[in-house]
Amino acid sequence: MLDAFPIRHRAKEASGTAEFLTKLKGADAVEALALRIERRGADGLTRADAVKELGRTPASIEKDAAKLVEAGRVLFAGDFMVPKSAALAAAKELLAVLEHFHRANPLVPGIVKEALREKLGMKEAVFSFLLGQLNSGKRIELQGEQVRLAGRGVTMNAEEERARKTIEQAFSSAGLKVPLLKEVLSSLSIDRARSQKIMTLLLREGVLVKLADELVFHRTALDQLRRMVVAEKSRTPKIDVARFKDLAGVTRKHAIPLLEYLDRERVTRRVGDLREIL
């Protein structure tokens, strides 16, 4: 009984191979290439593999592949030749996976490309080709390394919307004297998992900026700080930590991460114990 499925599976595979060989025996050059491509499904067949399998020149493979593309049977995905029917089925599966992701993760704007590719088990070239086609056809949207269905993104209920406003207001009203992140999140009425996702969303959107594990600032406060430091250049081209603390009205605990942030943003440059204002 345990061997019944493997035996049936092997029989089906053997039958498929026999059918393929029968078709291949009576096929002309173009059809033989088509059969080998179609046998690979969404994995596709590279030009180099086609040359090896058929024992033909790259030029002849390219010529016959072009005929199959023109006939609407094959698509070129980089170096891969993919059956159009398999590509359409793979695209449909990709869209279904995205739909499931959005339903399961309403607080996440999209799925990371590599995570999506791994779910689908696609080769990189074929996956990139499908993303390009679906994006140009406005079926999906690409934002950096994220993929989402066109017109889809974060969906929040009323409670989550209130939590988002509470988080943003907590950091916006604090200026540079920000509270600890864990204190803000613990004050919310929603669970920790959802509050973390909302926080991640605000960071990804650039509304908030994290400079350390528990040190988060509102973007407007950092923009004001940049202008303040640039304006200080008219008084002195260099600034030390003590002067910066007085200027920004912060403690050393916040001053150092803020100065390092300004260094990264090329507003200042560290020169020994001083910062040169650029």
Secondary structure as UniProt FT lines:
FT   TURN            2..3
FT   HELIX           4..25
FT   HELIX           29..40
FT   HELIX           41..43
FT   STRAND          45..46
FT   HELIX           47..54
FT   HELIX           58..70
FT   TURN            71..72
FT   STRAND          74..77
FT   TURN            78..79
FT   STRAND          80..83
FT   HELIX           84..104
FT   TURN            106..107
FT   STRAND          111..112
FT   HELIX           113..120
FT   HELIX           124..136
FT   TURN            137..138
FT   STRAND          140..143
FT   TURN            144..145
FT   STRAND          146..149
FT   TURN            150..151
FT   HELIX           158..174
FT   TURN            175..176
FT   HELIX           181..186
FT   HELIX           192..205
FT   STRAND          208..212
FT   TURN            213..214
FT   STRAND          215..218
FT   HELIX           219..232
FT   TURN            233..235
FT   STRAND          238..239
FT   HELIX           241..248
FT   HELIX           252..264
FT   TURN            265..266
FT   STRAND          268..271
FT   TURN            272..273
FT   STRAND          274..277
//
